[in-house]
């Protein structure tokens, strides 16, 4: 399993990093769209749409993304706001009450919401890439460092379960460890001014140091929320991973679940 995980990670980096660093914005956007189509397929799979339904849903999501670029003027912020409403209002309710998400009413809503979330993710990544490679990488580092810190702190210190009925492996100590690691990264980035402009320097420039750290804390918290939401979806679907597309890692959604809330919220915080 570890060997497959490492090989898959290296292959993904071998594709993602050169495109991010050297490809034109159109090439970067095409790669992200390609990845998100598979994420849409997995979203429909978790909502139990069936083999044909999942393919149709992925095609609809792709068509909706293209339509939003060509037919909806100034649609970017609208997708960010719609996504934020879902993550800030609907998801906490879902995590607390745990309704059956594959039921008719919830499934219908989530099928619509899924398209919105994935389009918002695409806009956020492409807009961040337009602002520069350091900027888009700093967005990703928030989630990656939160995940890395949570893993090691949870392994070493984890005692108190964060959400035992949703994701038994997550602990409060792990979540705190992830937050501490991101705070260290943000403090170093802001204090040194390295690789500016990036998410941390932009937030500090617009809000000041302390408010920037508070905003980043909010992003870290919602990275956990995104992870828990997908865990609930998988638990109710009766599967361990969103798919087997990425050997050793599960599916695309398993890799971007924390990014889905963080990306649009970060872009909204930046105005």
N, C-alpha and C positions, 0 to 999 in steps of 0.2 A: 504493500500500500504506500509506504513512504517513497519507494523508488518511483512508482507511478506518479505520485504527487509532485515530486521534484522535477521529473521529466516534463510533465504537463506545464508546470510553472515556467520552466525554462523556454518551452516552445511559445507560450503566451507572451513572455517578455520579449522573445526574439521577433515577434510580430508587432506587438504594441509599441515598444520603445522606438524602433526606427520610424514607424508611421507618425508617432507623436513628435519626434524630434525633427524629422526631415520632410515629411510629406506636406503638400499644401493643405489648406483648411478643408478643401473639398474631399481630399483623400482621407483625412482624419474623420470627417463627418460620415463618409461612406463606410468606414470600418466600424464606427460606433453604431450606425444604423444596422449593419449586418449582424452585429452581436445582439442588439436589442430585439431583433426579429426572433432569435432563438429564445430570448427571455420571455417574449410574448407567448411563444409556443408553450413554454414551461408554465407560465401563469395560467393559461387555459387548461393545461394538464392537471395542475393542482386543484382547479375548480371542476374537474371531472367532466370536461366537455366531450370526451370521446376522441377517437383517432382523427376522424374527419373534422370535427369541430375545432380541434386544436390547430389544424392546418389552416382552416378558414379564418380563425381568429388571428393567427400570425399574419396572414395576408391582409386582413382588415387593418391591423395595427400599422403595417408598412404603408398601406394606402393613406391612412389617416396622417401619418408623419409627412408624406409627400404633399398631401393636400394642405396641411397646416403651413408648409413653407411657401406654397404657391397661391393659396386662396385667402389665407387669413393674414392680413397686415397687422404688424405689431402684436403677434400672438404670443410671443415668448413669455412676457410677464404674466399673461393670463394663465398660462400653463403652470408657471411657478406658484401662483396664488392658489389655483385649484388644488395643486399637489399639497401645498402647505395646509390648506383646510382639512384635507384628508388625514394627514399625519398628525396634526395638532389636535384635532377634534374627534375624528372618527376612530382612529387607531387606539388611543387610550381607552375609549369606551369598549372597543372590541377586545382588547387585552384584559380588561377588568371583567367583562360580562361573558366573554367567550361564546358568542352565538355560533350557530352552525353556518359556516361561511359557504358551504356548498348547497345550502337551502335555496329555494327559488328566489326569494327577495334579495338576500345578501349576494347570491351569485350574480344576479343581473346587475346589481350596483357595482360589484367588483370587476365585472367584465368591462364596464365603461371606464371605471377608475383606472384599471390596469393600462389602458391605452394612454390615458392622460399622464400617468406617472412615467411611463417609458418615454413619451414625447418630451416631457419636462426634463427628464434625464439627458436626452439627446441635446436639447437646446442648451442646457447648463454646461455640458462638456464642450460643446463646440464654441460657445461664448467664452468659456474659460480659456480654450486653446487660442482664440483670437487675441486674448489679453496676454498670451505668452506661454511658452512651455513651463517656466517656473510656476506660473499661476495654476495651470491645470494639474501639475504634479503636486502642488501644495494642497489642493482640494483632496486629491486621492490620499495623500499622506495622513490627513486627519483621520480617515477611516482605517487606513492600514496600521497606523501607530496605535489607535484605540484598540484594534483587534489584537495586535501583538502584545501590548501591555496587559490586556485583559487575560490573554492566554497564560502568560508566564506568572502574573500575579495570582491568577486563579489557581494554577497548579501549586504554587508555593504557599499561598496564604488562604485560599478559598475555604471558608467555613459556612457562611450564611448564604443560602440559596436565593437567587434574585427572583426567579419565576419557576418554581419547581414543577408546576403543572404544565408549563409550556416548553421550557428548555432546562432540564435538570442540571446540566453541566455549568450553567452560568451562575456566578456568585457576585455578591456586592463587592467583595474584595477585588475580584477580577475587574469589575467595571471601574472601580476607583483606581486600580493600577493603570488601566487604559487611559483614564482621564489625566493622571499624573504624567504619563509619558507624552501625551499630546501637549500638555501645558509646558513641559520642558522644551519640546520642539518649537512651540509658538514663542516662548520667551527668548530662546536663542535666535530665532529668525527675526523677531522684532528688534531685539537688542543689538544684533550684529548688522542688520540691514542686508544680510546675504541673500543673493538671488532675488532681489526685489525687481519688479513688483510681484508679490505673491499674495495669497489670501491673508496671511498674517500681517504683512506690512500695510495692505490696503485697509484692513479693519482698524489697525492702530492709527493710521493716518486720518481716518474718518471719524473714529469714536474715541480715540485715546487708548492708552495701554490697558487700563483696568476694564473698560467696557469691551475692548476687543477680546480679552481673555474670557469675559462673561459670555460673549457671543460664541466663542469657540467651545465653551463648556456646553452651551445649548446644542451645538452641532454634535458634540460627542454623545450627549444624552440621546439625541434622535438617531444616532448610528446604532445604539443599543435597541431603540424602539423598532427600527427597521428590521433588525436581526430577529427580534422576538416575534414580530408580526409574521415573517416568513416561516419561522419555526412553528407558529400556530397553524398556519396554512398547511404545512407539511404534516403536522400531527393529525389534523382532521382529515387529510387526504390519505393517511396511512402509509406514508413513504418516508424514507430517511433523507433522500436528496430530491431536489427539484427535477433532476434527470441524471443520466449517466454520460452527458456530453463531454465532461472534463474528467478523465480518469484520475482518481485520487482526490478530486475536489468536488465532485457532484455535478451540479449544473451551473448554468450562467447565473440564475437567480441566487444561488448559494454564494456567489462571488460578489454580486452587486446589491444584495438586499440592504446593506447599511448605506450604500451610496444613494439609493432611491430617495430617502428623505433628506439626506445631507446636502446633496447638490442643489436642488431648487431653493432650500432654506438659506444656503450660503449666498446664492445670487440675490435673493431678496434682501438679506442683511446688507449687501453691498449697494442696494438701490439700483 
